[in-house]
Amino acid sequence: MEANPVLFRDLTYIFLAALAGGLIAWRLRLPLILGFVLGGMVISPFTPGPKLSDLHSFEVFAEVGVVLLMFSIGVEFSIADLLRVKWVALIGGPIGILLIIGLAMAVGKLGIWNVTQGVVIGATVSVASTMVLARLLRDTAKLGTTYGQVMIGITLIEDLAVVCMTVVLPILSGPGNGQMVKALWTLGKALLLLIPLAFFAIKVIPRLLRRVRQTNNAELLLLVAIALCLGTAALAQAAGFSVALGAFLAGLSISGSEDLHQAHAQLVPLRDAFVALFFVSLGALIAPKMLASSLPLLGTMLLLIVVGKFVIWTTIVRLFRYPLWTAIVVASGLTQIGELSFVLVQVARSSGIVAENIFTATLAASLISIFLNVFIVRGLLGWLGRKFSPAVAAAA
């Protein structure tokens, strides 16, 4: 079979765009995903300069990026971190998500979007990026503070909620009768899927891994991780679920196994390459002209993310009797949306629930909110450090 020169040229464009955008973001001390998406905009068919010839050719690659990302989130999902702030995370987290969705539906009454789109937009803007937030807290040495633990606890619940929402959102594209019952039934089946996964994780996979580890071969460990991730994703899809759900459950099923964590570590470089491809592909889908015609929509989404989420999360954290400054810092950290919001809006777009203008506005809102959030959180943490003693600021 003769190689397709256009495909390899486009792949070169994608990884060069990821490299250039990533270097710029790193230089500015911004999250790398900002650079990846901006790099994608440079090679978009909608902007001058080098162009990708066929974006649809890379949808499969982007889907692999989503699968590997969700698998990693499952592996790294920390029950211990969640239990440290269990009440505000396990109870306050879902309440906050529902309030944000309700707020988006209420805004839809103004005629900006319909009720179904309001549910999608609310779900999308309710999910802050754990990856961006953890990086920010780690860079400022605030990951172990009270507000750092509360932030991460809430985002872990949001990550888990994304898995549920990727199952439920496609159901909203069907006929209106019995949607709630169908959604609950689908979620119930997803939980049942955990039973065979748990059996394989406890009985089968460790035995296989012990045999592979005896070879002392890193390549075979990598193959175990890939086979587990993609195999479970394929099984979930065959059962009528999303591949993202299957990949997350696969990661979750091995999250307690130290041996399989080493297998996952072998997968991380491959994951990072496909995730970069995913974000560049998303950036290439942003049409500046469509975005310019959707500025009221973009402005409304940014108000929901920056103002609406700030008010909701400040109120919820205070209700759980945390100090006011803790509530303010936590709420400030959660006023952004990131990589899993992209996954959600892509699921909704593929299901025909939202149009291209909402998809484009969501990507732009994510970029802007992460950019603003970096400076808001850094500025607030710096101010706390100057105003209070280090011990007081850490316990705020």
Secondary structure, DSSP 8 states (H G I E B T S, - for coil): ----HHHHHHHHHHHHHHHHHHHHHHHTT--HHHHHHHHHHHTSTTSSSS--S-GGGGHHHHHHHHHHHHHHHHHH--HHHHHHTHHIIIIIHHHHHHHHHHHHHHHHTTTSS-HHHHHHHHHHHT---HHHHHHHHHHTT-TTSHHHHHHHHHHHHHHHHHHHHHHHGGGGGS-STTHHHHHHHHHHHHHHHHHHHHHIIIIIHHHHHHHHHTTT-HHHHHHHHHHHHHHHHHHHHHTTS-HHHHHHHHHHHTTT-HHHHHHHHHHHHHHHHHHHHHHHHHHHT--HHHHHHTHHHHHHHHHIIIIIHHHHHHHHHHHTT--HHHHHHHHHHTS---HHHHHHHHHHHHTTSS-HHHHHHHHHHHHHHHHHHHHHHHHHHHHHHHHS-HHHHHT-
